[in-house]
Amino acid sequence: MAALQRVIDSDRYSMGSEVERFEGAFANFFGSKYALMVNSGSSANLLMTAALFFTSNPRHRLNRGDEIIVPAVSWSTTYYPLAQYGLKLKFVDIDVETLNYDLDALREAVTDKTRAIMVVNLLGNPNDFAVINDIIGGRDIVMIEDNCESMGATYQGKQAGTFGLLGSFSSFFSHHISTMEGGVVVTDDEELYHIMLALRAHGWTRNLPKENKVTGVKSDDPFEESFRFVLPGYNLRPLEMSGALGAEQLKKLPSLIAGRQANGKIVQEKLSNHPKFIIQREIGESSWFGFSLVLRPMAGVSRKEFVATLIEQGFECRPIVAGNFAKNEVMKYFDYEIHGELKNADYIDVNGLFVGNHHYSVEEAIDALVCLK
């Protein structure tokens, strides 16, 4: 409340020093050189996709028609920017236990045509990046991360969202931290950072440093640089209130993650052998966005019936993100192919759901799930 009042007292509501302060703290916390705040996690995915089309680095630059591998299960705006920029999406199956890539299927799917891999850390669970990096090997394949559901997760001590060339985060109100609406892109690449600074706000030069990787050296005359457009950008800017909230929320993040992980340990202890459903198998240190419940083949109950029982007991239930996204009507607008079968994605599309997690104890709710025999 004090942070919001500080913004009100300043009489500056559009993007400014509060956003900049949050970006610096965010980059420091996650161990990245640069962090750029935007108005949503969806915008973060758009921004990092767009940046790859304007880099001068041939190893990183993408072009229309390039193949990008994507997991069959994720949120809609994982895919939309890729399709909107004309990339060809290759859908690969997921692992029914981890809900991340089926690593054998991913290894088979990567060919000489593969130009990029979108890695999605689902419901707080990081991917096995050691295996993914081994699959990529020395090839010029760009890895980017959608980490919007997994802020605070780690793999081998490194923060999820920082393994790729670029990584996206979300601070929507129901996520690990909340700035009402908001998202962040992190990178260690200075040129990509400068490109995103321009793309975030109209494609103009105003927010670029004097010496930058987009235009070289800016004029000292602010009038000349005020409406100078160099890239086909957007308006993805966050508000000062969102930046101020983010800086305060970030201070709490370690305790918020610890609380979620404590609940995750109880879930693993009490529900790992439940007769009706399987829970998500943790890779690294999950930040437990929520708890997936995938009905076993012999559960003796349909998902519709199971959801009705959960709702009756006070649980909020959701599908596992968007289920098998390749089954959605919007796919008619995509250039895409499907690698092999998406049998696991199909299975969770029909038999999977998740319930929420919080940073405070939910052991009473976990005990209620134990009793669902």
C-alpha positions as CSV (number, residue, x, y, z in Angstrom):
1,M,0.0,0.0,0.0
2,A,2.9,2.3,0.8
3,A,4.4,1.6,-2.6
4,L,1.2,2.4,-4.4
5,Q,0.8,5.6,-2.4
6,R,4.4,6.6,-3.3
7,V,3.4,6.4,-7.0
8,I,0.2,8.5,-6.4
9,D,2.3,11.1,-4.5
10,S,4.8,11.3,-7.4
11,D,2.0,12.0,-9.9
12,R,3.9,9.8,-12.4
13,Y,1.8,6.8,-13.5
14,S,3.4,5.8,-16.8
15,M,6.6,3.8,-17.0
16,G,9.4,5.4,-15.1
17,S,11.8,5.0,-12.2
18,E,9.6,2.5,-10.3
19,V,9.7,0.1,-13.2
20,E,13.4,0.7,-13.7
21,R,14.0,-0.1,-10.0
22,F,12.0,-3.3,-10.2
23,E,13.9,-4.4,-13.4
24,G,17.2,-3.9,-11.7
25,A,16.1,-5.9,-8.6
26,F,14.6,-8.6,-10.8
27,A,17.8,-9.1,-12.9
28,N,19.9,-9.2,-9.7
29,F,17.6,-11.8,-8.0
30,F,17.5,-14.2,-11.0
31,G,21.2,-13.7,-11.9
32,S,20.6,-12.2,-15.4
33,K,22.4,-9.2,-16.8
34,Y,19.2,-7.6,-18.1
35,A,15.5,-7.6,-17.2
36,L,12.8,-5.8,-19.0
37,M,9.3,-5.4,-17.6
38,V,6.2,-5.4,-19.8
39,N,2.4,-5.4,-19.2
40,S,1.9,-9.2,-19.1
41,G,3.6,-12.5,-19.4
42,S,1.9,-12.9,-22.8
43,S,3.6,-9.7,-23.9
44,A,6.9,-11.0,-22.6
45,N,6.6,-14.0,-24.9
46,L,5.7,-11.6,-27.8
47,L,8.7,-9.4,-27.1
48,M,11.3,-12.1,-26.8
49,T,10.0,-13.7,-30.1
50,A,10.0,-10.4,-31.9
51,A,13.6,-9.6,-30.7
52,L,14.9,-12.7,-32.4
53,F,13.8,-11.3,-35.8
54,F,15.8,-8.1,-35.5
55,T,19.1,-9.2,-34.0
56,S,22.2,-8.9,-36.2
57,N,23.6,-12.1,-34.8
58,P,23.1,-14.8,-37.5
59,R,23.3,-17.6,-34.8
60,H,20.3,-16.0,-33.0
61,R,18.3,-14.5,-35.8
62,L,15.0,-16.2,-36.8
63,N,13.2,-15.8,-40.1
64,R,9.7,-16.5,-41.3
65,G,9.3,-20.2,-42.1
66,D,12.0,-21.4,-39.6
67,E,11.1,-24.4,-37.6
68,I,10.6,-24.1,-33.8
69,I,9.8,-27.0,-31.6
70,V,7.1,-26.5,-29.0
71,P,5.5,-28.8,-26.3
72,A,2.0,-29.9,-27.0
73,V,0.8,-28.7,-23.6
74,S,1.1,-25.0,-22.7
75,W,-0.8,-21.8,-22.5
76,S,-2.1,-20.1,-25.7
77,T,0.3,-17.2,-25.7
78,T,3.3,-19.5,-25.6
79,Y,2.3,-20.3,-29.3
80,Y,0.6,-17.2,-30.6
81,P,3.7,-14.9,-31.0
82,L,5.6,-17.7,-32.8
83,A,2.7,-18.2,-35.3
84,Q,2.2,-14.4,-35.7
85,Y,5.9,-14.1,-36.7
86,G,5.5,-16.8,-39.3
87,L,7.5,-19.6,-37.6
88,K,6.6,-23.2,-38.4
89,L,5.6,-24.9,-35.1
90,K,6.5,-28.6,-34.6
91,F,4.4,-30.0,-31.7
92,V,6.1,-32.6,-29.5
93,D,4.5,-34.8,-26.9
94,I,4.9,-34.2,-23.1
95,D,5.8,-36.6,-20.3
96,V,2.6,-37.6,-18.5
97,E,4.4,-37.5,-15.1
98,T,6.5,-34.3,-15.4
99,L,4.1,-32.5,-17.8
100,N,7.2,-31.1,-19.5
101,Y,8.8,-32.4,-22.7
102,D,8.9,-36.2,-23.4
103,L,12.7,-36.1,-23.8
104,D,12.9,-39.1,-26.1
105,A,10.3,-37.5,-28.4
106,L,12.2,-34.2,-28.3
107,R,15.4,-35.9,-29.3
108,E,13.7,-37.6,-32.2
109,A,12.0,-34.4,-33.3
110,V,15.2,-32.3,-33.6
111,T,16.6,-32.3,-37.1
112,D,18.8,-30.1,-39.3
113,K,15.7,-28.0,-40.0
114,T,15.2,-27.1,-36.3
115,R,16.1,-23.5,-35.7
116,A,14.7,-23.0,-32.2
117,I,13.2,-24.8,-29.2
118,M,10.6,-23.2,-26.9
119,V,11.0,-24.8,-23.5
120,V,8.0,-24.4,-21.2
121,N,8.4,-25.1,-17.5
122,L,4.8,-26.2,-16.6
123,L,3.1,-25.6,-13.3
124,G,6.3,-24.6,-11.5
125,N,8.3,-27.6,-12.7
126,P,11.6,-26.9,-14.5
127,N,12.7,-29.0,-17.4
128,D,15.7,-31.3,-17.4
129,F,18.0,-28.8,-19.0
130,A,21.1,-31.1,-18.9
131,V,19.3,-33.4,-21.3
132,I,17.9,-30.6,-23.5
133,N,21.3,-29.0,-23.8
134,D,22.7,-32.5,-24.8
135,I,20.0,-32.8,-27.4
136,I,20.9,-29.4,-28.9
137,G,24.6,-30.2,-28.8
138,G,26.7,-27.8,-30.7
139,R,24.0,-26.9,-33.3
140,D,22.8,-23.4,-33.9
141,I,19.5,-23.9,-32.2
142,V,18.1,-21.0,-30.2
143,M,16.5,-22.1,-26.9
144,I,14.0,-19.7,-25.3
145,E,12.0,-20.3,-22.1
146,D,8.4,-19.6,-21.2
147,N,8.8,-19.6,-17.4
148,C,5.5,-17.7,-16.7
149,E,4.2,-20.5,-14.4
150,S,7.5,-21.3,-12.7
151,M,9.0,-18.2,-11.1
152,G,11.4,-19.3,-8.4
153,A,12.0,-22.8,-9.6
154,T,15.6,-24.0,-9.9
155,Y,17.5,-26.7,-11.7
156,Q,20.9,-27.6,-10.4
157,G,20.9,-24.4,-8.4
158,K,20.2,-22.1,-11.4
159,Q,16.9,-20.2,-11.8
160,A,14.4,-21.5,-14.3
161,G,13.9,-18.9,-17.0
162,T,17.6,-18.2,-17.3
163,F,18.7,-21.3,-19.2
164,G,17.6,-20.0,-22.6
165,L,18.9,-17.1,-24.6
166,L,15.8,-15.3,-23.4
167,G,13.2,-16.2,-20.7
168,S,9.8,-14.9,-19.9
169,F,8.0,-14.5,-16.5
170,S,4.5,-13.5,-15.4
171,S,3.4,-11.5,-12.4
172,F,-0.3,-11.9,-13.0
173,F,-2.4,-11.7,-9.8
174,S,-2.7,-15.5,-9.4
175,H,1.0,-16.2,-9.9
176,H,4.0,-16.4,-7.6
177,I,4.3,-12.6,-7.2
178,S,1.6,-10.2,-8.3
179,T,1.9,-6.8,-9.9
180,M,-1.8,-6.9,-10.9
181,E,-0.8,-7.4,-14.5
182,G,2.8,-7.7,-15.6
183,G,5.6,-9.7,-17.1
184,V,9.4,-9.7,-17.5
185,V,11.9,-10.9,-20.1
186,V,15.4,-11.7,-19.0
187,T,18.6,-12.1,-21.1
188,D,22.3,-11.8,-20.9
189,D,22.5,-10.5,-24.5
190,E,23.0,-6.8,-24.7
191,E,21.9,-6.4,-28.3
192,L,18.6,-8.3,-27.6
193,Y,18.0,-6.2,-24.6
194,H,18.4,-2.9,-26.6
195,I,16.2,-4.3,-29.3
196,M,13.5,-5.1,-26.7
197,L,13.8,-1.6,-25.2
198,A,12.8,-0.2,-28.6
199,L,10.2,-2.8,-29.4
200,R,8.5,-2.4,-26.0
201,A,7.6,1.3,-26.7
202,H,6.6,2.0,-30.3
203,G,9.9,0.9,-31.9
204,W,11.3,4.4,-31.1
205,T,14.8,5.3,-29.8
206,R,13.8,7.3,-26.8
207,N,14.4,4.6,-24.3
208,L,17.7,3.4,-25.7
209,P,21.0,4.4,-24.1
210,K,23.1,7.0,-25.9
211,E,25.5,4.2,-27.2
212,N,23.4,1.2,-28.1
213,K,23.3,-1.9,-30.3
214,V,20.4,-0.7,-32.4
215,T,21.3,2.7,-33.8
216,G,24.9,3.1,-32.7
217,V,25.1,6.5,-31.0
218,K,22.0,8.6,-30.4
219,S,21.8,12.4,-31.0
220,D,22.3,14.6,-27.9
221,D,19.2,16.5,-29.1
222,P,16.2,15.0,-27.3
223,F,13.9,16.6,-29.8
224,E,15.5,14.6,-32.7
225,E,15.2,11.3,-30.7
226,S,11.7,11.9,-29.3
227,F,9.8,10.5,-32.3
228,R,12.5,8.5,-34.2
229,F,11.2,5.1,-35.1
230,V,13.6,2.3,-36.1
231,L,11.8,-1.0,-35.4
232,P,8.2,-2.1,-35.9
233,G,7.3,-2.1,-32.2
234,Y,4.4,-2.2,-29.9
235,N,3.2,-0.5,-26.7
236,L,3.8,-3.2,-24.1
237,R,4.8,-0.8,-21.3
238,P,3.9,-1.5,-17.7
239,L,2.6,1.1,-15.3
240,E,4.6,2.6,-12.4
241,M,2.2,1.1,-9.9
242,S,3.1,-2.4,-11.3
243,G,6.8,-1.7,-11.0
244,A,6.4,-0.4,-7.4
245,L,4.4,-3.5,-6.5
246,G,6.9,-5.8,-8.1
247,A,9.8,-4.3,-6.1
248,E,7.9,-5.0,-2.9
249,Q,6.7,-8.5,-4.0
250,L,10.2,-9.5,-5.0
251,K,11.4,-9.0,-1.4
252,K,8.8,-11.6,-0.3
253,L,9.6,-14.1,-3.1
254,P,12.0,-16.4,-1.1
255,S,9.4,-16.8,1.6
256,L,6.5,-17.2,-1.0
257,I,8.5,-19.9,-2.8
258,A,9.4,-21.6,0.5
259,G,5.8,-21.8,1.5
260,R,4.7,-23.3,-1.8
261,Q,7.6,-25.8,-1.7
262,A,6.6,-26.9,1.8
263,N,3.1,-27.6,0.5
264,G,4.7,-29.5,-2.4
265,K,6.6,-31.8,0.0
266,I,3.4,-32.6,1.8
267,V,1.6,-33.4,-1.5
268,Q,4.5,-35.7,-2.5
269,E,4.4,-37.5,0.9
270,K,0.7,-38.0,1.1
271,L,-0.5,-38.3,-2.5
272,S,2.3,-40.0,-4.4
273,N,0.6,-43.4,-4.4
274,H,-3.0,-42.2,-4.5
275,P,-5.3,-44.9,-6.1
276,K,-7.3,-42.5,-8.3
277,F,-4.6,-40.1,-9.7
278,I,-1.0,-39.4,-10.2
279,I,0.7,-36.2,-9.2
280,Q,3.4,-34.2,-11.1
281,R,7.0,-35.7,-10.8
282,E,9.3,-32.9,-9.7
283,I,12.4,-32.1,-11.7
284,G,15.0,-30.0,-9.9
285,E,13.3,-27.8,-7.3
286,S,9.7,-26.9,-8.4
287,S,8.1,-23.7,-7.3
288,W,4.7,-25.6,-7.3
289,F,2.4,-23.2,-9.2
290,G,-0.4,-25.7,-8.5
291,F,-0.9,-29.5,-8.1
292,S,-1.8,-31.6,-11.1
293,L,-4.1,-34.6,-10.7
294,V,-4.1,-37.0,-13.6
295,L,-6.6,-39.7,-13.3
296,R,-5.3,-43.3,-13.5
297,P,-6.7,-45.5,-16.3
298,M,-8.4,-47.7,-13.6
299,A,-9.7,-44.8,-11.5
300,G,-13.3,-45.8,-12.1
301,V,-14.4,-42.2,-12.5
302,S,-14.6,-39.7,-15.3
303,R,-12.9,-36.3,-15.1
304,K,-16.2,-34.6,-15.2
305,E,-17.4,-36.6,-12.2
306,F,-14.1,-36.1,-10.4
307,V,-14.2,-32.3,-10.9
308,A,-17.8,-32.2,-9.6
309,T,-16.7,-34.0,-6.4
310,L,-13.8,-31.6,-5.9
311,I,-16.0,-28.5,-6.5
312,E,-18.5,-29.9,-4.0
313,Q,-15.6,-30.1,-1.4
314,G,-14.6,-26.5,-2.1
315,F,-11.7,-26.9,-4.6
316,E,-11.2,-24.7,-7.6
317,C,-10.2,-26.8,-10.6
318,R,-8.7,-26.0,-13.9
319,P,-7.6,-28.1,-17.0
320,I,-3.9,-28.7,-17.1
321,V,-3.2,-25.3,-18.8
322,A,-4.8,-25.7,-22.3
323,G,-4.5,-29.5,-22.5
324,N,-3.4,-30.7,-25.9
325,F,-3.2,-27.3,-27.6
326,A,-3.0,-28.8,-31.1
327,K,-6.7,-29.8,-30.8
328,N,-7.9,-26.2,-30.5
329,E,-9.8,-24.6,-33.4
330,V,-7.3,-21.7,-33.6
331,M,-4.8,-24.2,-35.1
332,K,-6.3,-23.5,-38.6
333,Y,-4.4,-20.2,-38.5
334,F,-1.0,-21.9,-37.7
335,D,1.8,-23.2,-39.9
336,Y,2.5,-26.4,-38.0
337,E,3.2,-30.1,-38.0
338,I,2.9,-32.8,-35.3
339,H,5.9,-35.0,-34.5
340,G,4.7,-38.6,-34.0
341,E,1.8,-39.1,-31.7
342,L,0.7,-36.8,-28.9
343,K,-0.7,-39.6,-26.8
344,N,0.3,-38.2,-23.4
345,A,-1.0,-34.8,-24.3
346,D,-4.2,-36.4,-25.4
347,Y,-4.4,-38.4,-22.2
348,I,-4.1,-35.4,-19.9
349,D,-6.4,-33.4,-22.2
350,V,-9.2,-35.8,-21.2
351,N,-8.0,-37.0,-17.7
352,G,-6.0,-34.2,-16.2
353,L,-6.7,-31.2,-14.0
354,F,-5.0,-29.1,-11.4
355,V,-5.9,-27.5,-8.1
356,G,-4.3,-24.4,-6.7
357,N,-1.4,-23.9,-4.3
358,H,-0.5,-21.0,-2.1
359,H,2.4,-19.7,0.0
360,Y,0.5,-20.5,3.2
361,S,-0.3,-24.0,4.5
362,V,-2.9,-26.0,2.5
363,E,-2.5,-29.2,4.5
364,E,-6.2,-29.4,5.3
365,A,-7.0,-29.4,1.6
366,I,-4.3,-32.0,0.9
367,D,-5.8,-34.3,3.5
368,A,-9.2,-33.9,1.8
369,L,-7.5,-35.2,-1.4
370,V,-6.0,-38.1,0.5
371,C,-9.6,-39.2,1.5
372,L,-10.8,-39.4,-2.1
373,K,-10.6,-43.1,-2.4
